[in-house]
Amino acid sequence: MVERDREHPLYMISVVARMLGVHPQTLRLYEREGLITPKRVRRQRLYSDEDIERLHLILELTRDLGVNKAGVDIILRMRRRLVALQREMDSMLQSLEEDSRREFEERIRRIFRD
């Protein structure tokens, strides 16, 4: 089975509104507020799986937790930063692991040489 690109725009606004149980105008408002940025294809908004996950989070924050739009914006920005920091940490750890592995291999070589 082929894994789908989560960033590929697939869903029209009416479908997404139905999926999430909101009015299409709510999605347009979130777009105007800068909370979501659907792709545009021939003047039509198309949403990706990633957009829908983001909208789920926005709705959970606003409906279930009572967070206002400014708070949602702050949370989304912090979340983006955390993801970027996690990627950077993963990259650094991988680099350290590679360096440690090289050092270990060099020590083994020295032991066998001596």
Backbone as a chain_set.jsonl record, in Angstrom:
{"seq": "MVERDREHPLYMISVVARMLGVHPQTLRLYEREGLITPKRVRRQRLYSDEDIERLHLILELTRDLGVNKAGVDIILRMRRRLVALQREMDSMLQSLEEDSRREFEERIRRIFRD", "coords": {"N": [[0.839, -1.182, 0.0], [0.563, 2.204, -0.818], [1.877, 5.014, 0.808], [0.171, 7.986, 1.561], [0.84, 11.382, 0.706], [0.848, 13.642, 3.246], [0.677, 16.358, 3.021], [-0.446, 16.918, 0.633], [-2.987, 18.573, -1.114], [-6.361, 17.671, -0.943], [-9.104, 17.796, -0.24], [-12.192, 19.505, -0.651], [-13.639, 22.573, 0.575], [-16.313, 22.251, 1.421], [-16.471, 19.526, 1.945], [-14.593, 19.213, 3.996], [-15.737, 20.861, 5.951], [-18.067, 19.415, 6.471], [-16.897, 17.037, 7.419], [-15.745, 17.936, 9.809], [-17.837, 19.013, 11.14], [-18.526, 21.725, 11.065], [-19.433, 25.027, 9.918], [-18.775, 26.094, 6.571], [-18.038, 28.776, 6.563], [-16.765, 29.115, 8.979], [-14.336, 27.863, 8.53], [-13.335, 29.557, 6.586], [-13.054, 31.855, 8.138], [-11.054, 31.022, 9.958], [-9.012, 30.836, 8.148], [-8.751, 33.539, 7.319], [-7.923, 34.581, 9.754], [-5.437, 33.563, 9.849], [-4.886, 31.105, 10.924], [-4.984, 28.775, 9.529], [-3.924, 27.592, 6.342], [-5.122, 26.8, 3.539], [-4.446, 25.16, 0.4], [-4.651, 26.68, -2.834], [-6.376, 25.976, -5.731], [-7.143, 26.795, -8.844], [-8.767, 28.952, -7.824], [-10.113, 27.604, -5.87], [-10.41, 26.379, -2.575], [-8.384, 23.908, -1.202], [-7.883, 21.295, 1.04], [-5.426, 19.556, 2.942], [-4.532, 16.374, 4.471], [-2.921, 17.014, 6.599], [-3.734, 19.666, 7.063], [-6.312, 19.169, 7.969], [-5.831, 17.787, 10.349], [-4.668, 19.867, 11.778], [-6.848, 21.601, 11.901], [-8.564, 20.033, 13.474], [-7.175, 20.169, 15.898], [-7.351, 22.946, 16.378], [-10.133, 23.227, 16.666], [-10.543, 21.59, 18.894], [-9.104, 23.006, 20.821], [-10.552, 25.445, 20.864], [-13.326, 24.752, 21.154], [-13.462, 22.667, 23.168], [-11.645, 23.39, 25.159], [-11.894, 26.08, 25.49], [-10.171, 28.056, 24.534], [-9.232, 31.198, 23.216], [-8.974, 32.754, 19.894], [-6.537, 34.159, 19.678], [-5.032, 32.88, 21.619], [-4.994, 30.317, 20.532], [-3.479, 30.804, 18.256], [-0.984, 31.428, 19.421], [-0.418, 28.978, 20.69], [-0.276, 27.268, 18.447], [1.943, 28.371, 17.119], [3.943, 27.937, 19.05], [3.892, 25.176, 19.083], [4.798, 24.595, 16.487], [7.412, 25.556, 16.722], [8.379, 23.796, 18.685], [8.303, 21.366, 17.289], [10.193, 21.92, 15.301], [12.469, 22.268, 16.922], [12.627, 19.678, 17.982], [13.236, 18.197, 15.687], [15.754, 19.29, 15.143], [17.15, 18.487, 17.44], [17.022, 15.695, 17.109], [18.563, 15.432, 14.805], [21.035, 16.349, 15.769], [21.541, 14.403, 17.741], [21.748, 12.138, 16.152], [24.03, 12.785, 14.718], [25.879, 12.854, 16.845], [25.735, 10.174, 17.615], [26.8, 8.959, 15.346], [29.399, 9.993, 15.418], [30.267, 8.907, 17.858], [30.102, 6.194, 17.258], [32.021, 5.993, 15.228], [34.281, 6.647, 16.715], [34.303, 4.487, 18.51], [34.65, 2.364, 16.697], [37.201, 3.001, 15.766], [38.702, 2.684, 18.12], [38.407, -0.095, 18.457], [39.765, -0.988, 16.167], [42.346, -0.091, 16.817], [42.842, -1.712, 19.046], [42.939, -4.242, 17.849], [45.117, -3.903, 16.203], [47.216, -3.574, 17.909]], "CA": [[0.0, 0.0, 0.0], [1.345, 3.427, -0.95], [1.541, 6.017, 1.814], [-0.261, 9.237, 0.964], [1.504, 12.601, 1.142], [-0.078, 14.326, 4.154], [0.592, 17.766, 2.655], [-1.114, 17.037, -0.671], [-4.369, 19.044, -0.956], [-7.322, 16.721, -1.499], [-10.499, 17.971, 0.148], [-12.829, 20.809, -0.84], [-14.086, 23.181, 1.826], [-17.592, 21.673, 1.85], [-16.195, 18.194, 2.487], [-13.908, 19.409, 5.272], [-16.732, 21.392, 6.884], [-18.905, 18.275, 6.857], [-16.073, 16.121, 8.22], [-15.467, 18.516, 11.116], [-19.074, 19.473, 11.767], [-18.539, 23.186, 11.17], [-19.898, 25.726, 8.728], [-17.636, 26.524, 5.742], [-17.635, 30.132, 6.939], [-15.818, 28.97, 10.092], [-13.035, 27.567, 7.919], [-12.873, 30.799, 5.949], [-12.631, 32.737, 9.233], [-9.754, 30.537, 10.417], [-8.035, 31.211, 7.116], [-8.54, 34.995, 7.436], [-7.19, 34.814, 10.996], [-4.088, 33.036, 9.671], [-4.704, 29.862, 11.671], [-4.892, 27.684, 8.551], [-3.648, 28.097, 4.998], [-5.358, 25.756, 2.53], [-3.891, 25.424, -0.93], [-5.63, 27.188, -3.799], [-6.293, 25.414, -7.075], [-8.186, 27.476, -9.645], [-9.613, 29.73, -6.906], [-10.831, 26.713, -4.953], [-9.617, 25.963, -1.417], [-8.239, 22.464, -1.023], [-7.259, 20.997, 2.322], [-4.672, 18.305, 3.026], [-4.711, 15.644, 5.733], [-2.23, 17.813, 7.612], [-4.628, 20.796, 7.376], [-7.453, 18.659, 8.744], [-5.322, 17.541, 11.704], [-4.502, 21.184, 12.401], [-8.2, 22.081, 12.2], [-9.033, 19.261, 14.635], [-6.542, 20.759, 17.074], [-7.949, 24.27, 16.58], [-11.488, 23.03, 17.195], [-10.421, 21.055, 20.247], [-8.692, 24.107, 21.691], [-11.602, 26.46, 21.008], [-14.587, 24.17, 21.648], [-13.358, 21.863, 24.38], [-10.814, 24.009, 26.188], [-12.258, 27.482, 25.637], [-9.069, 28.954, 24.175], [-9.624, 32.148, 22.172], [-8.164, 32.647, 18.672], [-5.177, 34.627, 19.948], [-4.384, 31.789, 22.348], [-4.772, 29.24, 19.562], [-2.354, 31.224, 17.421], [0.231, 31.268, 20.226], [-0.197, 27.537, 20.875], [0.16, 26.705, 17.167], [3.322, 28.818, 16.864], [4.808, 27.217, 19.983], [3.93, 23.787, 18.628], [5.689, 24.588, 15.323], [8.778, 25.702, 17.229], [8.754, 22.552, 19.353], [8.565, 20.37, 16.249], [11.476, 22.28, 14.691], [13.51, 21.952, 17.902], [12.742, 18.223, 18.065], [13.977, 17.776, 14.495], [17.144, 19.701, 15.332], [17.726, 17.596, 18.445], [17.183, 14.381, 16.481], [19.701, 15.543, 13.903], [22.237, 16.44, 16.596], [21.758, 13.095, 18.355], [22.222, 11.238, 15.099], [25.414, 13.171, 14.464], [26.661, 12.387, 17.987], [25.791, 8.711, 17.545], [27.733, 8.619, 14.278], [30.733, 10.302, 15.92], [30.577, 7.91, 18.887], [30.304, 4.919, 16.578], [33.335, 6.081, 14.571], [35.293, 6.584, 17.773], [34.307, 3.11, 18.988], [35.266, 1.534, 15.655], [38.631, 3.317, 15.762], [39.267, 2.026, 19.304], [38.455, -1.532, 18.139], [40.864, -1.158, 15.205], [43.604, 0.052, 17.563], [43.024, -2.895, 19.877], [43.338, -5.37, 16.997], [46.439, -3.594, 15.642], [48.225, -3.739, 18.967]], "C": [[0.885, 1.246, 0.0], [0.884, 4.422, 0.11], [1.244, 7.339, 1.132], [0.523, 10.405, 1.552], [0.523, 13.418, 1.963], [-0.244, 15.797, 3.819], [-0.142, 17.998, 1.337], [-2.573, 17.469, -0.483], [-5.355, 18.135, -1.683], [-8.783, 17.12, -1.341], [-11.002, 19.399, -0.082], [-13.395, 21.286, 0.495], [-15.403, 22.566, 2.33], [-17.398, 20.298, 2.481], [-15.557, 18.319, 3.866], [-14.891, 19.924, 6.322], [-17.644, 20.269, 7.382], [-18.148, 17.313, 7.763], [-15.909, 16.623, 9.657], [-16.718, 19.008, 11.842], [-19.101, 20.967, 12.007], [-19.085, 23.77, 9.874], [-18.668, 26.122, 7.896], [-17.133, 27.926, 6.092], [-16.637, 30.104, 8.101], [-14.417, 28.706, 9.547], [-12.471, 28.797, 7.232], [-12.363, 31.787, 6.992], [-11.253, 32.317, 9.75], [-8.655, 30.877, 9.416], [-7.721, 32.709, 7.202], [-7.7, 35.333, 8.665], [-5.754, 34.289, 10.916], [-3.82, 31.741, 10.422], [-4.513, 28.657, 10.752], [-4.658, 28.3, 7.178], [-3.873, 26.98, 3.986], [-4.723, 26.149, 1.199], [-5.018, 25.933, -1.823], [-5.346, 26.561, -5.15], [-7.464, 25.983, -7.859], [-9.239, 28.143, -8.743], [-10.405, 28.873, -5.925], [-9.898, 26.303, -3.808], [-9.586, 24.439, -1.372], [-7.414, 22.213, 0.237], [-6.573, 19.642, 2.28], [-5.024, 17.593, 4.336], [-4.057, 16.407, 6.88], [-3.086, 19.015, 8.038], [-5.778, 20.336, 8.267], [-7.021, 18.349, 10.174], [-5.171, 18.853, 12.461], [-5.869, 21.758, 12.786], [-8.808, 21.325, 13.379], [-8.469, 19.862, 15.921], [-7.159, 22.119, 17.39], [-9.337, 24.133, 17.201], [-11.457, 22.487, 18.617], [-10.055, 22.169, 21.224], [-9.825, 25.095, 21.927], [-12.877, 25.889, 21.629], [-14.434, 23.55, 23.032], [-12.62, 22.567, 25.512], [-11.077, 25.497, 26.364], [-11.152, 28.47, 25.324], [-9.548, 29.903, 23.075], [-8.655, 32.056, 20.994], [-6.725, 33.118, 18.875], [-4.386, 33.544, 20.688], [-4.066, 30.618, 21.434], [-3.56, 29.563, 18.699], [-1.032, 31.031, 18.163], [0.575, 29.79, 20.392], [0.315, 26.906, 19.585], [1.593, 27.109, 16.837], [4.304, 28.098, 17.772], [4.969, 25.755, 19.546], [4.875, 23.639, 17.427], [7.155, 24.674, 15.755], [9.259, 24.421, 17.909], [9.088, 21.462, 18.348], [9.916, 20.648, 15.591], [12.637, 21.964, 15.638], [13.719, 20.448, 18.02], [13.515, 17.674, 16.873], [15.469, 18.099, 14.635], [17.84, 18.797, 16.347], [17.968, 16.205, 17.869], [18.398, 14.369, 15.565], [21.012, 15.581, 14.69], [22.556, 15.097, 17.242], [22.288, 12.09, 17.34], [23.693, 11.517, 14.795], [26.315, 12.684, 15.598], [26.825, 10.867, 17.956], [26.794, 8.266, 16.486], [29.17, 8.864, 14.731], [31.162, 9.264, 16.954], [30.868, 6.555, 18.258], [31.671, 4.903, 15.889], [34.463, 5.951, 15.598], [35.424, 5.157, 18.301], [34.992, 2.192, 17.978], [36.777, 1.762, 15.599], [39.316, 2.661, 16.956], [39.423, 0.518, 19.061], [39.607, -1.81, 17.188], [42.222, -1.087, 15.912], [43.9, -1.181, 18.415], [43.525, -4.053, 19.031], [44.717, -5.143, 16.376], [47.542, -3.894, 16.668], [48.311, -5.15, 19.392]], "O": [[1.856, 1.316, 0.753], [-0.311, 4.652, 0.297], [1.973, 7.764, 0.236], [0.834, 10.419, 2.743], [-0.514, 13.843, 1.454], [-1.197, 16.429, 4.274], [-0.425, 19.138, 0.969], [-3.321, 16.803, 0.232], [-5.209, 17.863, -2.875], [-9.608, 16.821, -2.204], [-10.323, 20.371, 0.251], [-13.599, 20.498, 1.418], [-15.579, 22.384, 3.534], [-18.084, 19.949, 3.442], [-15.939, 17.609, 4.797], [-14.872, 19.463, 7.464], [-17.951, 20.19, 8.572], [-18.691, 16.831, 8.757], [-15.93, 15.835, 10.603], [-16.66, 19.375, 13.015], [-19.627, 21.434, 13.017], [-19.181, 23.079, 8.86], [-17.626, 26.451, 8.463], [-15.949, 28.226, 5.936], [-15.766, 30.969, 8.195], [-13.435, 29.257, 10.043], [-11.268, 29.051, 7.288], [-11.367, 32.476, 6.768], [-10.384, 33.164, 9.958], [-7.519, 31.166, 9.791], [-6.554, 33.101, 7.162], [-6.873, 36.244, 8.634], [-4.948, 34.542, 11.811], [-2.67, 31.32, 10.55], [-3.945, 27.643, 11.158], [-5.136, 29.398, 6.89], [-2.928, 26.286, 3.611], [-4.498, 27.327, 0.924], [-6.191, 25.645, -1.587], [-4.221, 26.606, -5.65], [-8.625, 25.69, -7.572], [-10.44, 27.916, -8.893], [-11.278, 29.383, -5.223], [-8.747, 25.929, -4.036], [-10.615, 23.773, -1.488], [-6.382, 22.845, 0.459], [-7.07, 18.699, 1.664], [-5.721, 18.141, 5.19], [-4.579, 16.44, 7.994], [-3.156, 19.344, 9.222], [-6.166, 21.034, 9.204], [-7.768, 18.62, 11.114], [-5.507, 18.94, 13.642], [-6.026, 22.33, 13.865], [-9.499, 21.926, 14.202], [-9.187, 20.042, 16.905], [-7.456, 22.409, 18.549], [-9.672, 24.842, 18.15], [-12.266, 22.889, 19.452], [-10.619, 22.265, 22.313], [-10.04, 25.537, 23.056], [-13.442, 26.493, 22.54], [-15.185, 23.87, 23.952], [-12.934, 22.366, 26.685], [-10.544, 26.114, 27.286], [-11.187, 29.606, 25.797], [-10.19, 29.473, 22.117], [-7.638, 31.369, 21.075], [-5.798, 32.542, 18.306], [-3.207, 33.327, 20.406], [-3.006, 30.002, 21.542], [-2.72, 28.7, 18.443], [-0.067, 30.524, 17.591], [1.734, 29.401, 20.248], [1.241, 26.096, 19.62], [2.371, 26.297, 16.337], [5.378, 27.692, 17.329], [6.056, 25.185, 19.636], [5.652, 22.686, 17.353], [8.017, 23.968, 15.232], [10.406, 24.009, 17.731], [10.049, 20.716, 18.534], [10.693, 19.725, 15.349], [13.67, 21.453, 15.205], [14.854, 19.986, 18.145], [14.354, 16.787, 17.03], [16.328, 17.288, 14.291], [18.983, 18.388, 16.14], [19.012, 15.604, 18.121], [19.169, 13.408, 15.554], [21.983, 14.922, 14.319], [23.718, 14.694, 17.286], [23.173, 11.292, 17.645], [24.493, 10.595, 14.636], [27.398, 12.157, 15.342], [27.902, 10.339, 18.232], [27.548, 7.316, 16.696], [30.056, 8.051, 14.466], [32.3, 8.795, 16.926], [31.784, 5.852, 18.686], [32.392, 3.908, 15.962], [35.452, 5.25, 15.382], [36.536, 4.673, 18.515], [35.81, 1.349, 18.347], [37.542, 0.817, 15.405], [40.416, 2.129, 16.808], [40.444, -0.071, 19.417], [40.35, -2.772, 17.383], [43.119, -1.891, 15.658], [45.04, -1.637, 18.5], [44.436, -4.773, 19.442], [45.41, -6.108, 16.056], [48.621, -4.388, 16.34], [49.104, -5.482, 20.273]]}, "num_chains": 1, "name": "protein.A"}
